[in-house]
């Protein structure tokens, strides 16, 4: 089995490994893998000094295939204090996934005059229950690239749930995972962690993912306190509060398309 989710190629593309595979289609990636890759592209684009990504919105335009992918990034709105960037993943000539990143200016070493208190989560990762693999074939991103520990709920227990998650392998071979990449990679699990429907009877695919980050997460582990809400017309949403061991980091929201299998 590969030791990373993506392998950089000599031609500048990224080759997805089997660790990028998602739960819905064995030929398509889990949303967390391309979301994290695009997050890294936005994070490292020119003009990033003294800024951080406060919002990341990912649009999954089509299932992202397990083929070599080209990453492109451009600055939509330049600025010293506010920047908007657009990044895309291309499978050949097809745009498979797109992300908008809002970078805002920060002052190194500065603190807010009135900081919002942030209470640490009740249960650290070491005190949570290890989880088995989520539903689906293996190897997959959820089963083999990510480690999960449960505070409440489980993959096979429908309803709101809380779980600690971390990337257990490098996102890109030979490169250290950045905090933003780590957050984007696990935030896409909100609809799976808090699944309101049976995995075997329904699919509940998210065509988007939006993160609002109060600050960069610290450490490997990120907690998702997630809930899924389902409407009576085959739509819904999943919302997750993201925390690290020091307290709240931000939140993630996903729109859901629900359909019988």
HUJOZI-V580526 format. One line per field, one symbol per residue. phi: phi as a letter, one per 40 degrees, with the letter a starting at -180 (. if undefined). A space follows every 50 residues. Layout:
phi: ???
This chain:
phi: .cbacbbcbdcgcbccccccccccaccbccdcccccccdccccccdgcdf baccabbbbccadcccbdbbbbbaccbcicbbbbbbbbbbbgccccabbb bbbbcbbcgcbcdbcccbccdcbcdcccccbcccdhcbcacccbbbbbbb cagadcbchdabacbaccbccbdgbcccdccccccccccdcccbdcbcdc bbbbcbcaabbbbcaccbgccbcbbbabbbccbgbiabbbcbbbcchcbi abbbcbbbacc
